[in-house]
C-alpha cells in the first residue's frame, strides 16, 4: 500500500509539473477562437477587436474561425471536438450553451460536459420594434391592434430564443402575430421598412440608427435595466414579461484544458474586457452589456440559464425539432 501510495503521489506530482510546464510555456503558437456567428455581426466585430488586444498581450497570433449555421450547433460540435490543449477556445451564444438542448431532439455535443467555462463576455440586448407606420407606441397597443386584425400582423426573429420570447409574450397577452422566417438581417430590415413584416425582435446594436431616426419604434428591451442609449424604452421585466433567455456570448474551452492554462486565458481576457476604453468603444457604445465574470460565476450562470431555458421552452409551447 505504501508503494502504491507513493506511486500515486509521484504520478500526481508529475501531472502537476506537466500542467505547470504547459502553462508556463503557453502560448507557444497561434490560438484559435471558434465562433458560432457569421462574419460582420456584433459578436464577430467584438471578438476580432478582443483578439487584436490578446495578440499583443500573449505575443502570438489569435485567429478567428467562424463556424456559423445549424442553429449554432455546428460551432458547439467543433468546440467539443477540438483538442483540449488551450490552443482552441470558443465564443458561444446562449443557444449553444443552454437552450438548444431543450429545442432540438438531439444535438451533437453535451453542453454540460463538453465545455469548461472561462468568462461570460457580454449580454447582447435585444429590442422589440415595430414599423413606425404601424402606429403603435407600446406592447399594449401592439397587442390590442393584433387582436383587432387577427391573422394579419406578422413578426420576424433571427434566432430561436427571440422567437420564443415573442411567443411567450403572445401566450400571456393573447396577441395575434404570425411568425415569418427570414434569411438574414437585410430581409428583416426590408420587412420592417416596407411594412410587410412590421414587428421584429433584434439585437439593439443593429437597430440603433433606425430607432434614432424614427423609422421604427422601440417597444421593449430584454435587458435587466433600460439601455442608457434609449432610456425611454421600457424593459420586458418592467412590463411583466421577465426574460428567461437573455442573449449572451461566453468564452469556453473544450473539456480537459489544464486549469493553469484556463486561468491564464481568463486573466488575459478579463484584463482586456475590463479596460475602460475597450468596454466603452466595443460594448457600451453599441448597446450591449459587458460582463467578464469569473469562471466560477459563469458556471453558476450557465446552470441557472439551463433551468430557465427548460422552463421557457415548455411554457412557450415551442415545438421541439
N, C-alpha and C positions, 0 to 999 in steps of 0.2 A: 504494500500500500504506500510505503514511504517513497519507493522508487517511482510508482505511478504518479503520486502527488508531485514529486519533483519534476517528472516529465511534463505534467500538465502546466506547472508553473513556468517551466522553461519555454513551452510552446506559447503560453500567454505572453511572456516577456518578448519572445521573438516576434509575435504578431504585433505587439505594441511598437516594437522597433521598426518593423516594416511599415506600419501605418505612419509612424513619425517620420521616417525617411521619405515616404511618398509625399507627406505634407510639406516637409522642409524643402524638397526639390520641386515642389509644384508651384506654378505650371512650367513645364519644360518644352511645351509645344502648343500649337493653337487650340483654343477652346471653341466648341460649337454650341450655339444656343438654338434649340429647336423651338419653333413657334407653331401654333395651330391656326394662325390667321394669314391671309394673303398679304403681299407687299402693298404698302401705301396706306394701310389703315392706322387707327390710333395706336394700337399696341405695337405695330411694326415700327412706326416712327419713333415711339418711345424706346423700344429695345435697341434700335440702332444707335440712338443717342447715348444710351447707357453703355452699349458695347464699346463705343469710342472712348468713354471715360475708363472703363475697365481695362481696355487695351493699354492705356497709358499707365495705369496703376500696376498691372500684372507683368508688363513687358512682353506680352505675347499677343498674337492676333486673336481677335474674338469674331467668329464668323456666324452670321445669322442664316439659318436654314428654315424656310417657310414650308410647313407640311400641312397645308390647308385642305379642307374637304372632309367628306364623310361625317358631317355633323360634329366635327372636332375630334373624331375618334382616330383618324389617321395619325395625327400627332401623338395621341395618347399611346398608341401601339408602338410607334417609332421610339418614343421616350422609354417605354417599359423595356424594349428590346435592346436599347443602347448599352454599350459597355459601362460598367459601374466604376470607372477609374477617375471620374471627376472631369473628364475632358468633353463630356456632353451634359449640359444642363438644359432645362426646358422651361419656357414661359407658357403656362397652360391656363385656359379660362375655366370658369365655373362649370360649363357643360362637361368638359373632360374630367374634372376632378370630383364633382359631387352630384351632378344632375343626370348625366346620360345613363347611369346605371339603373335609373328608375324609368327612363323613357324608352330605351331600347330593350328588346328581349334578351339580347346578348351583345356584349362589347368585347373587343379583342385585347383586353388588359384588365387588371384588377386595380381600381383606383385607390383601394385601401392598403394594398400590399406591394404594389409595383413601384411606388414613388416614396421618396423621403422629402420632407419639407425644407425649404431654405428660407424664403420670405415671401409674404404677400406684397406685391409691388404697388398695385393701386386698384381702386374701385372705379369702374367706368360708369359714371352717372348716365342713366337713361331718361329720356324725356318723352312724354306722350304729347303728341302735337296734332293739330287739326288745321286743315287749309283755312286761311282767313275767309275765303269765300263761303265757307260753311256757316259762318255767323255765330259760332259758339265760343264762349269765353271760359267755360269751366267744364269739369267732368259731369256735373249735374245737368248742365244744359245739353251736353252731348248725349247723355243717357235719355233725356226727355225727347230730344229730336229723333233719336234712333227708334224709339217706341212709336212715334208718330208716323215714321216711314219704315215699317218693318220690312226687312229683307233687302233694303235698297242702299244702305250705307255700308261701306267696306273699309277694312283696315289692312295694313301691311306690317310685317315684322321680319327683321333679317335673321333672327335666331330664335330657337325654340323657347328659351327662358322668357324672352319678351312676349312671345305669343301666349305662353302660359299665364303671364302677368295680366294680359288683357282678358283672356278667357276667365280668369278668376274674378276680375272686376265685373265682367258681364254676368257671371253667375250670381254675384252678390247684389247686383242692381237691376237685373232683368233687361239690361241694354241689349239692343238687337243690331249687332255689327257682324258682317261676314268677312272671314279671313280670306285674303287674296295673296297667294305666294308671289314673291318677287325674286328675280335672279340676282339682284345686287342693289347697291345704293342708288345708282342712277335711275333704275326703274322706280324706286321708292320716291325719289325726288320728283320725277315726272308725274307720278300718280298724284302726289300732293299738289303740285303746281297746276295741273290740269283739272283737278277735282275728281278724277276717275277713281282714285283710292284716297279719299280725303282725310283719313286718320292713320296715324302711324306711331310706333314706339321705336326710338332710335337712340344711339349714343349722342349725348349732348354735344361733344366736340364737332360732330358732323353737321349740326344744325344751328350753331351759334349765329351765323350771319343771317339765316332765314328768319330766325326769331327777332333779331335786332331790326331787320328792315320791314317786319310786319307781314311778310309773305305767309308765314304760318304762325299759329298761336300756341304757345306752350301751356299745356293744361295741368301737368303734374310731373314731378321728378321722382325717381325711385330712391334717392339718397336719404340718409338719416336726417340730414338738415338741408335747408334750402340752399341752392347754389349761390355763392357770392356774385356770380355773373348775372343771375336773374332772381333777385330776392323776392320778386312779386309772384313767382310761380310756386305754388304750394307743393308739399311732398305728399306722396301716396299715404304715408303714415298719418299725416295730419287729417287726411280726408277719410280715414277709417279703413284703408286698404294696405296693411303692412306688407312690405316687400320681403318675401321669404327666399328669393333667389337673386341677390344682387350680382351684377356682372363684375367679377374681379379677375385679375390676372396674377397668378402666383408663380414664383420660381420654385421648381422642384428638381430632383435628380433621380436617376434610376436607383432602385433599392440596392443597398450594399456599398454605396460610396463611403469610404472611410470617414469617420467623424472629423478628424483634423482637417481634411480637405473641405468638408461641408462647412466647418467653422470658418475656414479661410474665405470661402465663397460668400457666406453670409456677411462676414465682416467687410469685404470689399464692396459688395453690392449695397450694403447698408450705408457705408460712407458716402457713396455717390448719391443714393436716394435721399439722404438727409442733408445734402448740400443745399443751402437756401436758394442759390441761383438756379441750380438744376431743377429743384422742386417747382419753383415759380414758373420758369420758362417751359419746362417739359410736361408739367402736370397741372398746376393750379390755373395757369392762363388759358388752358383749353377745356377747363371744366371737369377734370377728373380729380379724385381724392387720393392723395398719396398715403401709403400705409407703412411699408417696410418694417414689419414686426419681426419678432424673433421666431426661430423655427418651432419652438415650443408653443408659442401663441398661435402660429399658423396651424399646427397640428390640431389644437383645440377648435379653432375656427372651422377647419375642414370637417371635423366630426359634427359640429353644430349645423353646418350647411347641408350635410348629407341628411340629417334628420329633418331639416326644414324642406329640403328638396323632395323627400319622400312624401311629406305632408302636402306640399303644394301640388304635386302631380296628382295625388289621389283626390284632393279637393276640387281641382280644376276639371276633373273628368277627362283630362287629356289622354288620348288613346296611345297605348304602348305600340311600338312598331315591331 
